[in-house]
Amino acid sequence: MARENDAKVADRDGRPPRPTPQEVAAAEGRTIPDWVRPGLRVLFCGLNPGLYSGATGLHFGRPGNRFWPALHLSGFTERRLAPWERDALLDRGLGITNLVARTTARAAELTREELVAGGRALETRTARVGPAWVAVLGITGYRAAFDEPAAVVGPQERRIGGARTWVLPNPSGLNAHFTLPRLAEEFARLRDEVERGR
């Protein structure tokens, strides 16, 4: 009966039912479709979806993931969007993709070969969609995917599929190096550049 009630909530406001621990565990290896459309201002590129995201089918879907609050606090959105508000995100000229499509419990499970292949696929995807900027979320993954071991968070010389490139910190709660305020500051640096039209 509880699942039926959850389904009614999902029908009313778009919030999906909370997955069970068994559903989360069973989500390993799933993929989530990209949220893209032509002419995006920024295509945010995660490393890969976590198991919770795989279970819900939503990017940055785990409660506590700091992507959505950082996006809002940085000024990219006028309110905090929820992980199921795909159209609201796209309507603001923002999209989401991943370097590696398959879900894992931790990004550390990804191989270097997967990340390099993901970088090549991102080049192709970006050239097709044509965003102004690509923002890769995670410096370690960016360094591996594009063989740039000295890269630091911020703007990059490299263009990805013709788009200007920025590296942001990984918004996962496991990234203890960046508090939410610091994360929002880094997102805001990118927003400033985007709004200047550079």
C-alpha positions as CSV (number, residue, x, y, z in Angstrom):
1,M,0.0,0.0,0.0
2,A,2.8,2.4,0.8
3,R,4.2,2.0,-2.7
4,E,0.8,2.9,-4.2
5,N,0.8,6.0,-2.1
6,D,4.3,6.8,-3.3
7,A,3.2,6.4,-6.9
8,K,0.3,8.9,-6.3
9,V,2.9,11.4,-5.0
10,A,5.0,10.8,-8.0
11,D,2.0,11.5,-10.3
12,R,1.2,14.8,-8.5
13,D,4.6,16.5,-8.2
14,G,7.0,14.5,-10.2
15,R,8.9,13.2,-7.1
16,P,9.7,9.5,-7.7
17,P,9.1,7.0,-4.9
18,R,12.1,6.5,-2.6
19,P,13.9,3.4,-3.7
20,T,14.4,0.5,-1.3
21,P,17.9,-0.5,-0.3
22,Q,17.4,-3.6,-2.5
23,E,16.5,-1.4,-5.5
24,V,19.6,0.7,-4.9
25,A,21.8,-2.3,-4.7
26,A,20.3,-3.7,-7.9
27,A,21.0,-0.5,-9.9
28,E,24.7,-1.3,-10.5
29,G,25.6,-1.0,-14.2
30,R,22.4,0.9,-15.2
31,T,22.5,4.1,-17.2
32,I,20.6,7.4,-17.1
33,P,19.7,9.3,-20.3
34,D,21.5,12.6,-20.8
35,W,19.5,15.8,-20.2
36,V,20.5,17.8,-23.3
37,R,19.1,20.0,-26.0
38,P,20.8,22.2,-28.6
39,G,22.0,25.6,-27.5
40,L,22.7,25.0,-23.8
41,R,24.7,27.6,-21.9
42,V,26.4,24.9,-19.8
43,L,26.5,21.1,-20.1
44,F,27.4,19.8,-16.6
45,C,29.3,16.5,-16.9
46,G,29.4,14.2,-13.8
47,L,31.9,11.4,-13.6
48,N,29.2,8.7,-13.5
49,P,25.9,8.1,-11.8
50,G,25.8,6.6,-8.3
51,L,23.6,3.6,-7.4
52,Y,20.8,5.8,-5.9
53,S,20.7,7.8,-9.2
54,G,20.6,4.6,-11.1
55,A,17.6,3.4,-9.0
56,T,15.7,6.6,-9.5
57,G,16.8,7.4,-13.0
58,L,17.7,10.9,-11.9
59,H,21.0,12.7,-12.2
60,F,22.5,13.7,-8.8
61,G,19.5,12.0,-7.3
62,R,20.8,11.0,-3.9
63,P,19.4,13.2,-1.0
64,G,22.3,15.2,0.3
65,N,24.1,15.5,-3.1
66,R,25.2,19.1,-3.2
67,F,24.9,19.7,-7.0
68,W,21.4,21.1,-6.7
69,P,22.0,23.4,-3.8
70,A,25.3,24.6,-5.3
71,L,23.6,25.4,-8.5
72,H,21.1,27.5,-6.7
73,L,23.4,29.2,-4.2
74,S,25.8,30.1,-7.1
75,G,23.0,32.0,-8.9
76,F,22.5,29.6,-11.8
77,T,18.9,29.0,-10.7
78,E,16.6,31.4,-8.8
79,R,15.4,28.5,-6.6
80,R,16.7,25.1,-5.6
81,L,15.6,22.7,-8.3
82,A,14.8,19.1,-7.4
83,P,16.5,16.2,-9.2
84,W,13.3,15.4,-11.1
85,E,12.9,18.9,-12.6
86,R,14.5,18.0,-15.9
87,D,12.5,20.5,-18.0
88,A,13.1,23.4,-15.6
89,L,16.8,22.8,-15.8
90,L,16.9,22.6,-19.6
91,D,14.7,25.7,-19.8
92,R,17.5,27.6,-18.0
93,G,19.9,26.5,-20.7
94,L,21.6,23.9,-18.4
95,G,22.0,20.2,-19.1
96,I,23.6,17.1,-17.6
97,T,25.6,14.2,-18.9
98,N,28.3,11.9,-17.5
99,L,31.8,10.9,-18.6
100,V,31.0,7.3,-17.9
101,A,27.4,6.1,-18.3
102,R,27.3,3.1,-16.0
103,T,26.3,3.4,-12.4
104,T,28.7,2.4,-9.6
105,A,28.7,2.6,-5.8
106,R,31.7,4.9,-5.9
107,A,33.5,6.8,-8.7
108,A,36.7,5.2,-7.6
109,E,35.4,2.0,-9.2
110,L,35.9,3.5,-12.7
111,T,38.9,2.5,-14.6
112,R,41.3,4.9,-16.4
113,E,40.3,3.3,-19.7
114,E,36.6,4.0,-19.0
115,L,37.4,7.6,-18.2
116,V,39.5,8.1,-21.4
117,A,36.8,6.5,-23.5
118,G,34.3,8.7,-21.8
119,G,36.3,11.8,-22.6
120,R,36.3,10.8,-26.3
121,A,32.5,10.2,-26.2
122,L,32.0,13.6,-24.4
123,E,33.9,15.3,-27.3
124,T,31.4,13.8,-29.8
125,R,28.4,14.4,-27.7
126,T,29.3,18.1,-27.1
127,A,30.0,18.7,-30.8
128,R,26.6,17.4,-31.6
129,V,24.7,19.3,-28.9
130,G,26.7,22.6,-29.1
131,P,26.8,24.0,-25.6
132,A,28.7,27.2,-24.9
133,W,30.5,25.6,-21.9
134,V,31.2,22.1,-20.6
135,A,31.7,21.9,-16.9
136,V,33.3,18.6,-15.7
137,L,32.4,17.9,-12.1
138,G,35.6,16.3,-10.6
139,I,39.2,17.3,-11.2
140,T,40.5,13.7,-10.7
141,G,38.2,12.4,-13.4
142,Y,39.0,15.3,-15.8
143,R,42.8,14.7,-15.4
144,A,42.4,11.0,-16.2
145,A,39.9,11.4,-19.1
146,F,41.9,14.1,-20.9
147,D,45.5,13.1,-19.8
148,E,46.0,16.5,-18.1
149,P,47.6,15.5,-14.8
150,A,48.4,19.2,-13.9
151,A,44.9,20.5,-14.4
152,V,43.3,22.5,-11.5
153,V,39.7,23.5,-10.8
154,G,38.6,26.4,-12.9
155,P,38.8,27.3,-16.6
156,Q,40.8,25.1,-19.0
157,E,42.7,25.8,-22.2
158,R,41.2,22.7,-23.8
159,R,37.9,22.9,-25.7
160,I,35.7,19.9,-25.6
161,G,33.8,19.4,-28.8
162,G,34.2,23.1,-29.6
163,A,32.8,24.2,-26.2
164,R,34.8,26.1,-23.6
165,T,35.8,24.0,-20.6
166,W,35.6,24.5,-16.9
167,V,36.4,22.0,-14.1
168,L,34.3,22.1,-11.0
169,P,34.8,20.1,-7.8
170,N,32.8,16.9,-7.5
171,P,29.6,17.8,-5.6
172,S,29.4,14.4,-3.9
173,G,29.2,14.5,-0.1
174,L,32.2,12.2,-0.1
175,N,34.3,15.2,-1.4
176,A,35.3,16.6,2.0
177,H,37.8,19.1,0.5
178,F,34.9,21.4,-0.5
179,T,32.1,22.6,1.8
180,L,28.8,23.6,0.2
181,P,29.7,27.3,0.5
182,R,33.1,26.7,-1.2
183,L,31.4,24.5,-3.9
184,A,28.9,27.3,-4.5
185,E,31.7,29.8,-4.9
186,E,33.3,27.7,-7.6
187,F,30.0,27.3,-9.4
188,A,29.5,31.1,-9.2
189,R,32.9,31.7,-10.8
190,L,31.7,29.7,-13.8
191,R,28.3,31.5,-13.8
192,D,30.1,34.9,-13.9
193,E,32.0,33.8,-17.0
194,V,28.9,32.4,-18.7
195,E,27.0,35.6,-18.1
196,R,29.8,37.7,-19.5
197,G,29.4,35.7,-22.7
198,R,33.0,34.7,-22.9
